[in-house]
Amino acid sequence: MRFAKKVVSLSAKSINNIIMATSTSIPKQSQMIISPSMRCYINKAREEYVNGETISCRTPEDMQCYFDSL
């Protein structure tokens, strides 16, 4: 199985910037609200990233090697 040529890795800070940019560009009456349970998932993902508990592949070849090893 082959995967896309470009791998995108987002840090917790990048994810937060995307959320903030998205929420500020939408008119107030139609803003999407992040539920408390979703906020917990986001915070857990950020914590796992900071603790190095996530898998990160810098190149498509690294990702392919990782998937081949499973």
N, CA, C and O atoms as CSV, one atom per row, in Angstrom:
chain,resi,resn,atom,element,x,y,z
A,1,MET,N,N,0.847,-1.175,0.000
A,1,MET,CA,C,0.000,0.000,0.000
A,1,MET,C,C,0.893,1.238,0.000
A,1,MET,O,O,1.805,1.338,0.821
A,2,ARG,N,N,0.649,2.164,-0.890
A,2,ARG,CA,C,1.430,3.395,-0.977
A,2,ARG,C,C,0.607,4.553,-0.417
A,2,ARG,O,O,-0.622,4.549,-0.481
A,3,PHE,N,N,1.298,5.523,0.122
A,3,PHE,CA,C,0.626,6.668,0.719
A,3,PHE,C,C,1.022,7.943,0.002
A,3,PHE,O,O,1.934,7.943,-0.825
A,4,ALA,N,N,0.350,9.004,0.313
A,4,ALA,CA,C,0.594,10.296,-0.327
A,4,ALA,C,C,2.056,10.699,-0.211
A,4,ALA,O,O,2.746,10.326,0.738
A,5,LYS,N,N,2.506,11.452,-1.171
A,5,LYS,CA,C,3.904,11.878,-1.211
A,5,LYS,C,C,4.228,12.915,-0.146
A,5,LYS,O,O,5.378,13.006,0.285
A,6,LYS,N,N,3.263,13.685,0.282
A,6,LYS,CA,C,3.531,14.754,1.228
A,6,LYS,C,C,2.924,14.411,2.585
A,6,LYS,O,O,1.746,14.063,2.673
A,7,VAL,N,N,3.724,14.510,3.636
A,7,VAL,CA,C,3.266,14.233,4.989
A,7,VAL,C,C,3.196,15.555,5.738
A,7,VAL,O,O,4.148,16.335,5.739
A,8,VAL,N,N,2.065,15.792,6.368
A,8,VAL,CA,C,1.892,17.017,7.127
A,8,VAL,C,C,1.892,16.668,8.603
A,8,VAL,O,O,1.119,15.823,9.053
A,9,SER,N,N,2.756,17.319,9.344
A,9,SER,CA,C,2.820,17.107,10.779
A,9,SER,C,C,2.441,18.414,11.456
A,9,SER,O,O,3.063,19.449,11.217
A,10,LEU,N,N,1.422,18.364,12.301
A,10,LEU,CA,C,0.972,19.564,12.990
A,10,LEU,C,C,1.290,19.465,14.471
A,10,LEU,O,O,1.026,18.450,15.115
A,11,SER,N,N,1.850,20.517,14.985
A,11,SER,CA,C,2.098,20.565,16.418
A,11,SER,C,C,0.827,21.039,17.118
A,11,SER,O,O,-0.107,21.522,16.479
A,12,ALA,N,N,0.810,20.893,18.427
A,12,ALA,CA,C,-0.341,21.354,19.205
A,12,ALA,C,C,-0.537,22.856,19.017
A,12,ALA,O,O,-1.670,23.335,18.967
A,13,LYS,N,N,0.569,23.603,18.914
A,13,LYS,CA,C,0.477,25.047,18.715
A,13,LYS,C,C,-0.157,25.352,17.362
A,13,LYS,O,O,-0.979,26.262,17.253
A,14,SER,N,N,0.219,24.598,16.332
A,14,SER,CA,C,-0.363,24.800,15.007
A,14,SER,C,C,-1.850,24.505,15.016
A,14,SER,O,O,-2.639,25.239,14.419
A,15,ILE,N,N,-2.234,23.432,15.692
A,15,ILE,CA,C,-3.649,23.072,15.775
A,15,ILE,C,C,-4.426,24.181,16.473
A,15,ILE,O,O,-5.512,24.560,16.033
A,16,ASN,N,N,-3.872,24.694,17.550
A,16,ASN,CA,C,-4.529,25.776,18.281
A,16,ASN,C,C,-4.660,27.013,17.393
A,16,ASN,O,O,-5.695,27.679,17.410
A,17,ASN,N,N,-3.611,27.326,16.612
A,17,ASN,CA,C,-3.672,28.477,15.711
A,17,ASN,C,C,-4.749,28.296,14.659
A,17,ASN,O,O,-5.442,29.251,14.308
A,18,ILE,N,N,-4.897,27.082,14.153
A,18,ILE,CA,C,-5.934,26.809,13.161
A,18,ILE,C,C,-7.314,26.999,13.771
A,18,ILE,O,O,-8.194,27.605,13.158
A,19,ILE,N,N,-7.500,26.484,14.975
A,19,ILE,CA,C,-8.793,26.624,15.651
A,19,ILE,C,C,-9.108,28.096,15.883
A,19,ILE,O,O,-10.230,28.542,15.644
A,20,MET,N,N,-8.115,28.847,16.348
A,20,MET,CA,C,-8.344,30.262,16.627
A,20,MET,C,C,-8.618,31.041,15.340
A,20,MET,O,O,-9.499,31.900,15.317
A,21,ALA,N,N,-7.875,30.752,14.272
A,21,ALA,CA,C,-8.075,31.456,13.009
A,21,ALA,C,C,-9.451,31.146,12.437
A,21,ALA,O,O,-10.122,32.033,11.908
A,22,THR,N,N,-9.864,29.910,12.541
A,22,THR,CA,C,-11.167,29.505,12.025
A,22,THR,C,C,-12.288,30.155,12.821
A,22,THR,O,O,-13.247,30.668,12.245
A,23,SER,N,N,-12.170,30.132,14.132
A,23,SER,CA,C,-13.259,30.659,14.953
A,23,SER,C,C,-13.358,32.173,14.865
A,23,SER,O,O,-14.445,32.719,15.057
A,24,THR,N,N,-12.255,32.876,14.580
A,24,THR,CA,C,-12.329,34.329,14.494
A,24,THR,C,C,-12.791,34.805,13.129
A,24,THR,O,O,-13.212,35.954,12.991
A,25,SER,N,N,-12.722,33.938,12.103
A,25,SER,CA,C,-13.134,34.351,10.768
A,25,SER,C,C,-14.612,34.062,10.487
A,25,SER,O,O,-15.131,34.465,9.446
A,26,ILE,N,N,-15.281,33.379,11.390
A,26,ILE,CA,C,-16.694,33.042,11.219
A,26,ILE,C,C,-17.524,34.072,11.986
A,26,ILE,O,O,-17.193,34.403,13.125
A,27,PRO,N,N,-18.590,34.580,11.382
A,27,PRO,CA,C,-19.433,35.536,12.108
A,27,PRO,C,C,-19.915,34.971,13.446
A,27,PRO,O,O,-20.148,33.768,13.565
A,28,LYS,N,N,-20.061,35.817,14.429
A,28,LYS,CA,C,-20.397,35.402,15.793
A,28,LYS,C,C,-21.617,34.485,15.876
A,28,LYS,O,O,-21.578,33.487,16.595
A,29,GLN,N,N,-22.690,34.797,15.163
A,29,GLN,CA,C,-23.917,34.023,15.295
A,29,GLN,C,C,-23.783,32.588,14.788
A,29,GLN,O,O,-24.576,31.727,15.168
A,30,SER,N,N,-22.787,32.315,13.930
A,30,SER,CA,C,-22.656,30.961,13.407
A,30,SER,C,C,-21.369,30.280,13.860
A,30,SER,O,O,-20.963,29.279,13.268
A,31,GLN,N,N,-20.729,30.800,14.888
A,31,GLN,CA,C,-19.493,30.193,15.376
A,31,GLN,C,C,-19.735,28.793,15.908
A,31,GLN,O,O,-20.727,28.515,16.581
A,32,MET,N,N,-18.796,27.929,15.583
A,32,MET,CA,C,-18.866,26.578,16.103
A,32,MET,C,C,-18.283,26.581,17.517
A,32,MET,O,O,-17.216,27.149,17.752
A,33,ILE,N,N,-18.972,25.960,18.436
A,33,ILE,CA,C,-18.509,25.916,19.821
A,33,ILE,C,C,-17.866,24.563,20.072
A,33,ILE,O,O,-18.430,23.524,19.731
A,34,ILE,N,N,-16.683,24.585,20.670
A,34,ILE,CA,C,-16.000,23.343,21.018
A,34,ILE,C,C,-16.586,22.860,22.339
A,34,ILE,O,O,-16.539,23.558,23.352
A,35,SER,N,N,-17.134,21.657,22.304
A,35,SER,CA,C,-17.775,21.100,23.496
A,35,SER,C,C,-16.716,20.744,24.537
A,35,SER,O,O,-15.545,20.573,24.197
A,36,PRO,N,N,-17.117,20.633,25.793
A,36,PRO,CA,C,-16.170,20.248,26.842
A,36,PRO,C,C,-15.501,18.900,26.558
A,36,PRO,O,O,-14.315,18.730,26.840
A,37,SER,N,N,-16.247,17.946,26.003
A,37,SER,CA,C,-15.640,16.639,25.720
A,37,SER,C,C,-14.605,16.756,24.599
A,37,SER,O,O,-13.560,16.109,24.654
A,38,MET,N,N,-14.891,17.581,23.575
A,38,MET,CA,C,-13.927,17.782,22.496
A,38,MET,C,C,-12.689,18.499,23.028
A,38,MET,O,O,-11.570,18.184,22.626
A,39,ARG,N,N,-12.882,19.453,23.922
A,39,ARG,CA,C,-11.755,20.171,24.531
A,39,ARG,C,C,-10.861,19.186,25.290
A,39,ARG,O,O,-9.639,19.330,25.280
A,40,CYS,N,N,-11.461,18.189,25.947
A,40,CYS,CA,C,-10.677,17.160,26.651
A,40,CYS,C,C,-9.828,16.361,25.670
A,40,CYS,O,O,-8.656,16.091,25.935
A,41,TYR,N,N,-10.424,15.977,24.522
A,41,TYR,CA,C,-9.667,15.241,23.505
A,41,TYR,C,C,-8.494,16.079,22.974
A,41,TYR,O,O,-7.388,15.570,22.792
A,42,ILE,N,N,-8.750,17.355,22.731
A,42,ILE,CA,C,-7.700,18.250,22.226
A,42,ILE,C,C,-6.580,18.383,23.248
A,42,ILE,O,O,-5.401,18.292,22.904
A,43,ASN,N,N,-6.953,18.598,24.509
A,43,ASN,CA,C,-5.935,18.746,25.551
A,43,ASN,C,C,-5.126,17.466,25.738
A,43,ASN,O,O,-3.917,17.525,25.962
A,44,LYS,N,N,-5.783,16.310,25.646
A,44,LYS,CA,C,-5.083,15.035,25.775
A,44,LYS,C,C,-4.091,14.857,24.624
A,44,LYS,O,O,-2.965,14.409,24.838
A,45,ALA,N,N,-4.508,15.207,23.410
A,45,ALA,CA,C,-3.622,15.106,22.246
A,45,ALA,C,C,-2.420,16.030,22.404
A,45,ALA,O,O,-1.296,15.649,22.077
A,46,ARG,N,N,-2.649,17.231,22.899
A,46,ARG,CA,C,-1.539,18.166,23.124
A,46,ARG,C,C,-0.565,17.611,24.161
A,46,ARG,O,O,0.651,17.694,23.989
A,47,GLU,N,N,-1.100,17.055,25.218
A,47,GLU,CA,C,-0.268,16.489,26.282
A,47,GLU,C,C,0.560,15.312,25.752
A,47,GLU,O,O,1.750,15.209,26.049
A,48,GLU,N,N,-0.063,14.431,24.972
A,48,GLU,CA,C,0.655,13.298,24.401
A,48,GLU,C,C,1.763,13.767,23.461
A,48,GLU,O,O,2.849,13.187,23.437
A,49,TYR,N,N,1.489,14.815,22.689
A,49,TYR,CA,C,2.495,15.347,21.777
A,49,TYR,C,C,3.691,15.904,22.551
A,49,TYR,O,O,4.840,15.631,22.207
A,50,VAL,N,N,3.415,16.683,23.591
A,50,VAL,CA,C,4.476,17.284,24.403
A,50,VAL,C,C,5.326,16.195,25.075
A,50,VAL,O,O,6.543,16.341,25.197
A,51,ASN,N,N,4.681,15.107,25.507
A,51,ASN,CA,C,5.389,14.021,26.182
A,51,ASN,C,C,6.083,13.060,25.215
A,51,ASN,O,O,6.712,12.093,25.646
A,52,GLY,N,N,5.972,13.322,23.915
A,52,GLY,CA,C,6.612,12.459,22.926
A,52,GLY,C,C,5.918,11.120,22.764
A,52,GLY,O,O,6.557,10.142,22.376
A,53,GLU,N,N,4.638,11.052,23.049
A,53,GLU,CA,C,3.888,9.799,22.974
A,53,GLU,C,C,3.188,9.622,21.630
A,53,GLU,O,O,2.366,8.719,21.474
A,54,THR,N,N,3.504,10.471,20.669
A,54,THR,CA,C,2.895,10.368,19.351
A,54,THR,C,C,3.919,9.867,18.349
A,54,THR,O,O,5.125,9.947,18.585
A,55,ILE,N,N,3.436,9.356,17.243
A,55,ILE,CA,C,4.322,8.881,16.183
A,55,ILE,C,C,4.439,9.984,15.160
A,55,ILE,O,O,3.440,10.559,14.727
A,56,SER,N,N,5.663,10.274,14.777
A,56,SER,CA,C,5.898,11.345,13.830
A,56,SER,C,C,6.830,10.845,12.739
A,56,SER,O,O,7.879,10.268,13.026
A,57,CYS,N,N,6.451,11.064,11.500
A,57,CYS,CA,C,7.261,10.663,10.348
A,57,CYS,C,C,7.624,11.922,9.578
A,57,CYS,O,O,6.747,12.700,9.202
A,58,ARG,N,N,8.906,12.122,9.344
A,58,ARG,CA,C,9.354,13.343,8.674
A,58,ARG,C,C,9.281,13.251,7.153
A,58,ARG,O,O,9.194,14.274,6.474
A,59,THR,N,N,9.316,12.043,6.621
A,59,THR,CA,C,9.261,11.880,5.166
A,59,THR,C,C,8.248,10.794,4.820
A,59,THR,O,O,7.900,9.974,5.670
A,60,PRO,N,N,7.781,10.785,3.592
A,60,PRO,CA,C,6.874,9.706,3.180
A,60,PRO,C,C,7.533,8.329,3.305
A,60,PRO,O,O,6.867,7.338,3.606
A,61,GLU,N,N,8.830,8.279,3.072
A,61,GLU,CA,C,9.545,7.003,3.193
A,61,GLU,C,C,9.546,6.512,4.639
A,61,GLU,O,O,9.387,5.318,4.895
A,62,ASP,N,N,9.726,7.444,5.591
A,62,ASP,CA,C,9.665,7.084,7.011
A,62,ASP,C,C,8.285,6.534,7.357
A,62,ASP,O,O,8.164,5.553,8.091
A,63,MET,N,N,7.247,7.174,6.822
A,63,MET,CA,C,5.893,6.722,7.101
A,63,MET,C,C,5.661,5.334,6.507
A,63,MET,O,O,5.051,4.472,7.140
A,64,GLN,N,N,6.151,5.128,5.292
A,64,GLN,CA,C,5.986,3.824,4.658
A,64,GLN,C,C,6.706,2.742,5.454
A,64,GLN,O,O,6.162,1.654,5.644
A,65,CYS,N,N,7.913,3.023,5.920
A,65,CYS,CA,C,8.654,2.066,6.743
A,65,CYS,C,C,7.902,1.750,8.033
A,65,CYS,O,O,7.862,0.601,8.473
A,66,TYR,N,N,7.306,2.784,8.637
A,66,TYR,CA,C,6.541,2.571,9.859
A,66,TYR,C,C,5.361,1.637,9.588
A,66,TYR,O,O,5.153,0.669,10.320
A,67,PHE,N,N,4.588,1.926,8.535
A,67,PHE,CA,C,3.430,1.093,8.240
A,67,PHE,C,C,3.847,-0.332,7.838
A,67,PHE,O,O,3.149,-1.293,8.157
A,68,ASP,N,N,4.966,-0.465,7.149
A,68,ASP,CA,C,5.459,-1.796,6.775
A,68,ASP,C,C,5.856,-2.610,8.004
A,68,ASP,O,O,5.788,-3.839,7.996
A,69,SER,N,N,6.273,-1.907,9.066
A,69,SER,CA,C,6.719,-2.601,10.274
A,69,SER,C,C,5.561,-3.099,11.141
A,69,SER,O,O,5.773,-3.893,12.057
A,70,LEU,N,N,4.355,-2.644,10.864
A,70,LEU,CA,C,3.212,-3.044,11.685
A,70,LEU,C,C,2.784,-4.467,11.404
A,70,LEU,O,O,1.834,-4.958,12.014
